[in-house]
């Protein structure tokens, strides 16, 4: 170790974020309680904040934090055993955390992060709860950071986390990492959480709350960690591929005035080729592992068709269409069918696409979904039916929830108005 | 944020001295940790500058110069690109790197990479203020529920 300046709080917190998941995961294995595990871990962080500015960062910060946390846990276990002297025998058999194995530190530590991921994403928890717990325990975000990311209050997030831990404790969820078919079945809730976090960040454009792009980064990071933990799971690679490919377009998605730029209009020279390479690589791994392809892998394959097209005109729309056919069959989702209609329009012409969109217009799920009239407007516009297109864009603008998208849609409506009434 | 971590060249690296078994093993393990942590995006070693060339731009003139190049301290021996949350995190990971040039002084430089949010700065304050107002309003509403 070299001579460094006294570590700042920011540095110690950076170390914490690096070590948190493994630390808490390891403590959960030892004390068999998520709340206590986090408590001991946080205690170790407090001690680090006190000691490291003077003593410097230890050579192996992870081991230091673990030892510190374990010591606190041991002390508390002894204290409890002494206070309940009469019940000592009973405690030894019913609460294993009072006497735990020093040797268990030598167990496969890699499992500890995976253990924590499975617990944080347990299907018994609501989606919001899983997201909050994952960001807190696995990504090491503070309550304030989580609250800011999801535009909610710290109190809400804190309560959500407390309730989740209680739910897990009451349900006595086992702390063993699932294996085989069990493991495979437990993967989808994890992927859902990671993609949710990604979309929270991805939907926000530059100029929004500074944390938003970092949410994409956090999700990408979780995705990369996940493929390292469960490399045999095709959909984990598929999800990572999808996120890397979508993230590759980040710089092109926002125009000079902060307006959203649609895929068809993006300056492709701004696409991040490193992320595209990584995304294609992950997709390749997903496809090699398992056929037929799962929903994330299919979406990634569609994103890949765009990523490899230097210009819009070079897009292999027939392949995009074939992938959407598979995705529609797999998910039965009307939103996917709408996206498929857009691909049909590109492959076979706007009239073909329009008839599909019209067939979807009464679907209950799509009522109030602004992209339905938006797509209609686009197709009508391409067919030269400007007056009808204007009506559709206005309807879409009325339904849009995002102010910037609304502005874009109104602009398109106005452009149609100018075309259909040029003499005015 | 993304950072490029640059491994500066040394006399040995320029002389083509290959890393020993110990260093290779240690570096292999280190790179594994970077991948497992989800931060490793790219990384490579570069051949010594004797195998390289430079193209000098001066007005309209383009001159090609063959290596090796003299100023070892300014040369690059290798690089990584990492995705990290902060410079502090980048420095902490660099701190954990095995000594890349045993027997010599070595230097690693960390430089942030320009990203999407670095552009369009002029608009950010106004938009940020608007988003902040919206967020506070939402908090206020939620607090009333």
Interface residues (C-beta under 8 A of the other chain):
Chain A: X1 X2 X4 X8 X10 X11 X13 X14 X15 X17 X18 X57 X110 X148 X151 X152 X153 X155 X156 X206 X207 X208 X209 X210 X213 X214 X217 X220 X221 X222 X223 X224 X225 X228 X250 X251 X253 X254 X256 X257 X258 X274 X278
Chain B: X1 X35 X36 X37 X38 X39 X41 X42 X81 X83 X85 X86 X88 X89 X91 X92 X93 X95 X115 X116 X117 X119 X120 X123 X124 X127 X128 X131 X132 X135 X138 X139 X142 X143
